[in-house]
Amino acid sequence: CSVPLVDERSSVRAIATGSGSHNEILINNVPRSADVKEGDLLFTSGIGGIYPKGYPVAIVTSVGISESQPFAAIKAKPLVDTDKMRYVLMFWQSEETLAEDDFASKAKQTK
């Protein structure tokens, strides 16, 4: 699973992927010149439309920079213990507003 993110402090955009460990995620394809620092808070960016914008995801735990690599090696710690989660419920507001009776008819259509 990949999640598009944005750094709260610097607005750098990135993509988080799993590392195989429940307490670490990898932040990929961030140029080594990008302004990402240890302790930065990462939020969902909303790009792609799968995850709503603004959900807190992780805190940057390390930023490794090597002159021989074009991208920084960034690791982050998820804000939730994914090893103990079974379900996730997300709420967000839609831009369209529906009347109650219109909502009922749409709910019937999805059955």
C-alpha positions in Angstrom: 0.0 0.0 0.0 1.3 3.5 -0.9 -0.1 6.7 0.6 0.6 10.2 -0.8 1.8 12.5 1.9 2.7 16.1 2.6 5.2 17.4 5.2 3.3 19.8 7.5 6.3 22.1 8.0 7.8 22.3 4.6 4.9 21.2 2.3 7.2 18.6 0.6 5.1 15.9 -1.1 6.1 12.3 -0.9 4.8 8.7 -1.0 4.9 6.4 2.0 5.1 2.6 1.6 5.3 -0.2 4.1 8.7 -1.5 5.2 7.5 -4.9 6.4 7.7 -3.7 10.0 4.6 -2.5 11.8 6.4 0.4 13.4 8.2 1.9 10.4 7.3 3.2 7.0 9.5 4.3 4.2 9.2 7.7 2.4 10.2 7.2 -1.2 11.4 9.3 -4.1 12.2 12.5 -2.1 15.2 14.4 -3.6 18.1 14.7 -1.1 17.8 18.5 -1.4 14.2 18.5 -0.1 13.5 20.1 3.2 12.5 17.1 5.3 13.8 16.9 8.9 13.6 14.4 11.8 10.4 15.2 13.8 8.4 16.5 10.9 4.7 15.5 10.9 3.4 13.9 7.7 -0.3 14.2 6.6 -2.3 12.6 3.8 -2.1 15.0 0.8 -5.4 14.0 -0.8 -3.7 13.5 -4.1 -5.2 10.5 -5.9 -8.5 10.8 -4.2 -8.2 7.6 -2.1 -7.3 9.1 1.2 -8.8 12.5 2.2 -6.4 15.4 2.7 -5.2 16.2 6.2 -5.2 12.9 8.1 -2.0 12.6 10.3 0.0 9.6 9.3 3.5 9.5 10.7 6.5 11.4 12.2 9.8 11.4 10.5 12.3 9.4 12.5 15.4 9.6 10.2 16.7 11.3 7.1 19.7 9.8 5.5 21.5 11.6 2.7 24.2 10.1 0.5 26.0 12.0 -2.3 26.0 8.8 -4.3 22.2 8.5 -4.2 19.7 10.9 -5.9 17.0 10.4 -3.2 17.1 10.7 0.6 16.5 7.6 2.7 13.6 8.7 4.9 12.0 6.6 7.6 8.9 7.5 9.7 7.0 6.0 12.6 3.2 5.6 12.1 1.1 7.5 14.6 -1.0 4.4 15.3 0.1 0.9 16.2 -0.9 -0.9 13.0 0.0 -4.3 14.5 -3.0 -4.0 16.9 -5.5 -2.5 14.5 -8.3 -4.5 13.0 -10.6 -1.9 11.5 -10.2 1.7 10.4 -13.1 4.2 10.1 -12.5 7.5 8.4 -14.8 10.4 8.3 -14.7 13.4 5.9 -17.1 15.9 4.4 -18.1 15.7 0.8 -18.3 18.9 -1.2 -21.8 18.0 -2.4 -24.7 18.4 0.1 -27.6 16.1 -0.1 -31.2 16.5 1.3 -32.2 13.7 3.7 -34.7 12.2 1.3 -32.1 12.3 -1.5 -29.6 10.6 0.8 -32.1 7.8 1.5 -32.7 7.2 -2.2 -28.9 7.0 -2.9 -28.5 4.6 0.0 -31.2 2.3 -1.5 -29.4 2.4 -4.9 -26.2 1.0 -3.3 -27.9 -2.1 -1.9 
